Amino acid sequence: MDVGSSILTALLFAAFVPGVFMTLPPKGGRRTVIAVHALAFAVVACFVVQYYRSHIQGFVEGMGNYGPTCPNGYIMSPDESCVAVGHATADASTGFKSA
């Protein structure tokens, strides 16, 4: 999970603690109230985090290594297959690709 999803989930959790904004059902027993709030949190968090990941996170560039990569000593060809080049393509000490 990225930092944004973690913060969003923590805020939703705090909002769904019984008695913070509401208590459902109002005259329910302790276990019933906890069960209803847990279920409501799970459903709402699922949809909100899914929306965040599909609509909002896509606009922010991540720091991950996404997409196909090739092992050291290979380069990516236009048809996305790895082709041996006969020399190292990454610095062994840092792991970064060299030109």
Residue pairs with C-beta under 8 A, 6 or more apart in sequence:
1 9
2 57
2 62
4 52
4 56
4 57
4 60
5 49
5 52
5 53
5 57
8 48
8 49
8 52
9 45
9 49
12 41
12 44
12 45
12 48
13 41
13 45
14 20
15 21
16 37
16 38
16 40
16 41
16 44
17 37
18 24
18 33
18 34
18 37
23 33
24 33
24 36
24 37
24 40
25 32
25 33
25 36
28 36
68 76
68 80
69 76
70 76
70 82
70 89
71 82
72 88
72 89
72 90
72 92
73 84
73 85
73 86
73 87
73 88
73 89
74 82
74 83
74 84
74 85
74 89
75 82
75 83
75 85
75 89
76 82
76 83
77 83
88 98
89 97
89 98
90 96
90 97
90 98
91 98
